[in-house]
Amino acid sequence: MATFLVLQGPDKGRTFRVLNESAVIGRKGDQIPLSDRTVSRRHAEVRPEDGSWVLSDLQSANGTYVNGVRVRDPIRLKHGDQIKLGSTLIIYSGDQSMEKLSGSSIPADMIDLNASDLNMDSAILASVGADDSIIIAGPELADAARAWRVMSELTSAIGVIIDPDQLLERVMDVVGEELPIDRGFILLYDKKGEELMPHVVRYRRGVRARKQKITTSHRIIKHVLEHRAAVLCTNAMTDSRFATDAGQDSIHDFGLHSVICAPIMVRELLLGVIHIDSTATTHTYTEEQLRLMSAIGQMTGLAIQNARLVQQQMQTARLAATGETVAYLSHYIKNILQGIQSGADLVDIGLARPDVETVGKGWEIVNRNLDRILGLTTNMLAFSKQREPNLRQTNFNKIVQDALSLVEKKAHEHKVTLKVQLEESLPPIPVDADGMHQVALNIINNAIDAVTPAEGVVTVATRFNTETGIADLIISDNGPGIEHDQIEEIFEPFKSTKGHGGTGLGLAVARKIVREHHGRIVVDSRIGEGTAFVVRLPVQELTRESEETYSTME
């Protein structure tokens, strides 16, 4: 792709990007249309050839000039060439593909701010402070459109990106899309606020040799930080602020021609700088672009502060949730340990008498509480880990039967009737057997706990819809039912309606595992009549996923 930036003429500020195809420049140009009346309708043509771009004059009335020389034969363009057509001056930029580095991929010493042994002389053409950049005085239409696009893009990014590093990458990408840059980077102070560290680096391919440091002017950045103002610089030997000593670093030696450096600030807090430059000796940034970069620096500062505040709030929320979890689990485990202790005491009393019946009662209490601690740890492990289900073609009815065998004793103790209605024609379906076993076990246990002893009925059924390819596990009870506005709450971790008898993790874990299977749990509840939990699994989607997993493993 080639880029053509109009520096002078009626279309000043416009940028034309041409993909790998021929393009006509002129008043009737297809891809590079100009409104300059001194330009012919079909003035010149550019075309890709052998990895570069060739310019040809199309017998224009006023001629085509490259770097002041009239074009009579096709000429191969070089990055930074000036193209003169009538009263219009265009800058050609070659391959605009950028190398992108960010975060930990940037070597700490990649940006060299201490090239004190080099000679540097530069001139500040313009400088704007934070207040000046808010208003872009009298911008031309193209500049105003560019400023609007940039601010719109950044505003959108601030609204959706909460990671500071990703935000900085987006800022640099937006700048690169709208302004001609060969190199750009964002430096932020470290946590101690002492040293500037690179967070995002962009450079046009071919500008920097591999492993070569990106050198820039320490004095420019120092000036920006001290005065908290954006600066526009160009090569010169006259600026007293940067040329006080004969031996100071030289922008000219770095191959730079035009530089904009702006502070990144939020209110009075200085966070760092954003720096762009161009090595094209014929291109100089404008004051409108300087004001735009100053405004970008301010908006970036606000965005970084906002992202950091959001992350701090998330961290605070995580800590609060951790504290709540620890408090809840500590209370629940303490109750279990008290139950184990009371059972152990009965065992000791029975052994001391000796009384086998008392020992048996004590052991039942210990065993019951051991089951509770096992259930707690199993659910905690399932809830805390993100996992991909190990999908295998499985007899789903057998999974349900295994879960039922584990709750039969509990149902008998609570005098709850279990009804089983498994569809015999249910085909094998791809599921994680251990995960779905836990789903069935948790929901059945929940149903047994929900019904009234001696009157409760829990029905467990399976069915398969051949038209939709959906397999259902239905667990219903004749308990008191759940209020409609509380249905979503029962799936939240540590939300239990059983008082001290539940962990509040069973249904949360069940829904998590079902979602890992791309399924869902539907709850139908009526007050005074009971509740039905329907686990719905998309067999066709799971079948495709299991086949892909199996082929990958092969």
Secondary structure, DSSP 8 states (H G I E B T S, - for coil): -EEEEEEESTTTT-EEEE-SS-EEEETT-SSEE---TTS-TT-EEEEEETTEEEEEE-S-SS-EEETTEE--S-EE--TT-EEEETTEEEEEE----EEEEEGGGS-TTSEE---TTS---EEEEEEEETTGGGS--S--HHHHHHHHHHHHHHHHHHHH---HHHHHHHHHHHHHHHS--SEEEEEEE-TTSSSEEEEEEEEETTTS-TT--EE--HHHHHHHHHHTEEEEEEE-S--TTT-SSTTS--TGGGT--EEEEEEEEETTEEEEEEEEEE--TT----HHHHHHHHHHHHHHHHHHHHHHHHHHHHHHHHHHHHHHHHHHHHHHHHHHHHHHHHHHHHHHHHHHTT-HHHHHHHHHHHHHHHHHHHHHHHHHHHHH-------EEE-HHHHHHHHHHHHHHHHHHTT-EEEEE--TT---EEE-HHHHHHHHHHHHHHHHHHS-TTT-EEEEEEEEETTTTEEEEEEEE-S----GGGTTGGGSTT--SSGGG--S-HHHHHHHHHHHTT-EEEEEEETTTEEEEEEEEEHHHHHHHHHHHHHHH-
